[in-house]
Structure formats: structure tokens, C-alpha cells
Amino acid sequence: MIEALKENEEVKGWNVEERRRLFLKMRIFQLGLSAMVANGHVPSWLDERESEKLLMETGDQLLLAEQVKRKEDKQ
């Protein structure tokens, strides 16, 4: 997955460590949500469709946060 990420336009130019950290953050969130679903610790309104939407939104937010951080680090 880390190698595949370098093909994504939004992370083009990122080094392996930057892609690895982003993927790890996404994976941590996904595993946490999966554990919550498996243990019945999610609100009743969070059905499968909403879970997928939440995963995608969080992925987008993590990506944006990393992009901002990279930009600030370069300044």
C-alpha cells in the first residue's frame, strides 16, 4: 500500500516515511472503528454506509493535515 500511495497525485513527491506515517494513521483509525463495530460500541445511526463515509472523510482529513504539515515544514 505504501508503494501504491506514491502513484496518488495528492502524495506524489512524498518520501517513503511520510507515506508510511499517513498509512499508519489511517490504519489505526480503521482498526479502531472495526473494533468498535465488532464489539457493538458504535451509535445506532452508524450503519455500514455511514461507517464507510466516516472512513473516507477521516482519510481525507488526515491527508489534508499531513499536506498542511509538510507545507509548514518547508517554510
C-alpha positions in Angstrom: 0.0 0.0 0.0 2.8 2.4 0.8 4.3 1.8 -2.7 0.9 2.2 -4.3 0.4 5.5 -2.5 3.2 7.1 -4.4 1.1 6.8 -7.6 -1.6 9.0 -6.0 -1.4 12.6 -7.2 -2.1 14.1 -3.8 1.0 12.4 -2.3 3.3 12.5 -5.3 6.7 13.6 -4.1 6.3 12.3 -0.6 9.1 10.1 0.7 8.5 6.6 2.0 8.5 7.7 5.6 5.8 10.3 5.0 3.6 7.8 3.1 4.2 5.2 5.8 3.1 7.5 8.6 0.0 8.6 6.7 -1.0 5.0 6.0 -0.3 4.0 9.7 -2.6 6.8 10.9 -5.3 5.7 8.5 -4.9 2.1 9.5 -5.1 2.9 13.2 -8.4 4.7 12.7 -9.8 1.9 10.6 -8.8 -0.7 13.1 -10.3 1.3 16.0 -13.5 1.7 14.1 -13.5 -2.0 13.2 -13.1 -3.0 16.9 -15.9 -0.7 17.9 -18.2 -2.2 15.3 -17.2 -5.8 16.3 -17.9 -5.0 20.0 -21.1 -3.2 19.4 -19.7 0.2 20.6 -21.0 2.4 17.8 -24.0 4.6 17.8 -27.2 3.2 16.2 -27.1 5.7 13.4 -23.7 4.5 12.2 -24.7 1.8 9.8 -22.3 0.3 7.1 -22.8 3.1 4.7 -22.1 5.8 7.4 -19.1 3.8 8.5 -17.6 3.9 5.0 -18.4 7.6 4.7 -16.7 8.2 8.1 -13.6 6.2 7.0 -13.3 8.2 3.7 -13.9 11.6 5.5 -11.2 10.8 8.1 -8.8 9.7 5.4 -9.3 13.0 3.6 -8.8 14.9 6.8 -5.6 13.0 7.7 -4.3 13.6 4.2 -5.1 17.4 4.4 -3.5 17.6 7.8 -0.3 16.0 6.5 -0.2 18.3 3.5 -0.5 21.3 5.7 2.2 20.0 8.0 4.5 19.4 5.0 3.9 22.9 3.7 4.6 24.4 7.1 7.8 22.3 7.5 9.1 23.7 4.2 8.6 27.3 5.2 
